[in-house]
Amino acid sequence: MATLGDQQTTASVKVNPLEYELVWSDEFDGTSLNMDNWTYEVNGSGGGNGELQYYTDREENLRVENGHLIIEARKEDYLGKEYTSARIVSKDKKDFRYGKIEARLKVPDGRGTWPALWMLGYGSWPRAGEIDIMEYVGYDPNTFHCALHTKNKNGMNGQNAKGGKTYDTNVSDDFHVITMEWVEDEVNGFDRIHVSVDGELIKTFAETAQLRDSGDWPFHEPFFLIVNLAIGGSWGGVKGIDNSIFDEKVMFEIDYIRAYQLQ
């Protein structure tokens, strides 16, 4: 029986094509962030991960231009921090329960960067759950990562539910389409969460009776989106920060984020 974290993406893991309809999107086609969808998180608290940036709501750190959302990290002294960046959430504005989330995005290159597209449930962490649709750490430039965090699988006790895909080239070189399919009762009444990159399945997380009975599968409730670019931190900064990357713009770019539900 596969647990939350140990179902690997192999030829035996089959995702049946599902028919979806678009229910929400942010195409970032305007000239500013759509505040009907998003809220800035402004703080220097380190994101719970020892991150080194101050998240601001300044245009220098987040803007919408040329059809893209751009989050730019900068090396500058700001309210006691050495770096600035931005983090936005759709909490209490847009949330989703099952369906498909798709984003076309380009991550920044460079050791010390830690961009992410992820979701949280309403309530206390980690009991309410976390879905890391895409994470990237600049010191591991050829790999996209994904993960789930729950009451008992959250890294705090050495247990994790994670996946990823390593490529032959630096994934920051181009845009990629990241997809998360969150399917209710897909197999024998149990949910599955599938993560794909450019149409290729890289990880399936599977609900089991044991997880459900223990309260370790909180993915039956609405979750909201988070987009951020961290600098340093317990994972992104584990091999230090290459400050020379800030000689150029350090940008996390998103072309669109779309949400679908089954027809």
BELWO-V655543 format. One line per field, one symbol per residue. burial: b if it has 24 or more other ideal C-beta (glycine too) atoms within 12 Angstrom, else e. A space follows every 50 residues. Layout:
burial: ???
This chain:
burial: ebbbbebebeeebebeeeeeeeebbbebeeeebeeebbbbbebbebbebe bbbbbbbeeebbbbeeebbbbbbbbeebeebbbbbbbbbbbeebbbbbbb bbbbbbbbbbbbbbbbbbbbbeeebbebbbbbbbbbbbbbbebbbbbbbb bbbbeeeeebbbbbbeeeeebbeeebbbbbbbbeebeeebbbbbbbbeee bbbbbbbbeebeeeebbbbeebbbbbbbbbbbbebbbeeebbeebbeeeb bbbbbbbbbbeee
